Amino acid sequence: GIVMPMYALVRNAAKPSMRDLEVAFQGNLCRCTGYRPILEGYKTFTKEFACGMGDRCCKVKGKECGGGANNTDDKLFMRSRFQPFDPSQEPIFPPQLQLTAAYDEESLVFRSDRVTWYRPTRLEELLQLKADHPQAKLIVGNTEVGVEVKFKHFLYPVLINPVKVPELLEVCKTEDSIYFGAAVSLMDIDAYLRKRIEEMPETQTRLFQCTVDMLHYFAGKQIRNVACLGGNIMTGSPISDMNPVLTAAGVRLEVASRAGGRRSVHMGTGFFTGYRRNIIEAHETLLGIHFQKTTPDQHVVAFKQARRRDDDIAIVNSAVNVNFKPGTNVVKSIAIAFGGMAPTTVLAPNTSKLMVGQPWNHALVERVAESLCQELPLDASAPGGMIAYPRALVVSLFFKSYLAISRKLCDAGIMPPDAVPQKDLSGADKFHTPTLRSSQLFERVASNQPNHDPIGKPKVHASALKQATGEAIYTDDIPRMDGELYLAFVLSTKAHAKITKLDASEALALEGVEAFFSAQDLTEHQNEVGPVFHDEHVFANGEVHCYGQIIGAIAAANQTLAQRAARLVRVEYSELQPVIVTIEQAIEHKSYFPDYPRFLTKGDVEKAFAEADHVYESSCRMGGQ
């Protein structure tokens, strides 16, 4: 996972920049190293590669590494020992395995006993499939449905993959907008918008700039390479990164169906009708999205707050799209959208209404803050808890938007330079990853020191080379044996209950399921387990004492089947009383740890000496006595 993003980056850019390196690793988490050694190694591929000490580098000053001392070194390896980099020798997809390109151009259908997968190549074919199967899911990157199927165990009988339909991959510019097909990947959108930002006037590209700024924090690059904007819109997640931007901008969507033909709809007020639902009908297909150009008096900004900067879902995100009266700071119209404050992306129409006709200043911010608190209260039972924090973020993110837009107005001479205190302006800044600056020195040992003497030498981790080259063998790498079965556990869904019924008949009826095991299949002694005292059970025996306790196990031909069968095992419970969750309740019900307290004693020393067969005595002088 760490090696492949860098490999892909070098394949696509012979001399990537440090920013390219940062983006490439957005989707990789490493809790072991703090990233320093990884980035130190990979920065050698970048065009900015130099000593981490910068201008203070010893070699810049004409000295040896380590300030000129002879006892330090900064090299872990000699480059001459490695095979030279030759682009012509890089591994590619084996041509022998590509039978014919014809399969990439024709419609395909795959069927199993539960799911049918279609890959149409013409729009008419796609619309007919949606007419025949209105509840079918369209799959492009599989970044949402894949999670639902794998972890939430959803079943979608019909899946449609439209990546070969030309109309959904179209990218074109019009007089007032840029159009992206619904299946265009997020990285392709990002690249195209960045190109247009460089070519077009800044006043026309403010929505484009806002989009690429938000896309930088949208999941990781690996996800953005395959995910599409159409899927993000249709999924309708309430914490979507892009939906607040699109909602505030009121972008125009192209929709089509077999019976109704084409029509246009706008994101904004009324587009989302409920949790993950919108006004696009089940038999319709989203074809594409229009990103309109902005005007000189229009400003669009968006911000996201998450628990970490990269590759994380938002707690709250916001987008502000404001139009001013020409040449002034008086609000003509404004749309403010938030994610994370309701079951859908929401607008704040009441707050927007009170801002129309008002000058863009600190007094307006005070009124807006009060209005937003009233308009977006967020119910106390909302998922995620910490209700006060998202409520505070709503005001904080708007204030950040106010500062960002105010700075633009000050730079344009529309607002006086001192309209916003200088100390506040930094609040509009986004986080910028500082340049990697690090250096690691090692003791330089004598050349005649034996190889078997490790003192003072930097040592490579015993498994590092195998892990970095992919040669390390993990459980999933072990070849499957003939007749091998997969074991899946049946886990308790209650924390404190008596098992009244355990029925695996439905699971055992599935073809490929070989057996079900529970406490009934073991003797009392065989079912006992524990590191010192055998006071736990392999399988719950009559009662469960925690959520997720193992009740039984299914043995089946493969992992997917075993896990599916385990979910079919029927377990009925009878709740046990009393429910004790606090210390006070434990005292009230006299629920104490058994055999408490326990004592550890050292024994009787004098008695041990008296009963010993032999006693050896010696005199010694310690401490000068």
Order of alpha helices (4+ residues) and beta strands (2+ residues): alpha-alpha-alpha-beta-beta-beta-alpha-beta-alpha-beta-beta-beta-alpha-alpha-alpha-alpha-alpha-beta-beta-beta-beta-beta-beta-beta-beta-beta-alpha-alpha-alpha-alpha-beta-alpha-beta-beta-alpha-beta-beta-beta-beta-beta-alpha-beta-alpha-alpha
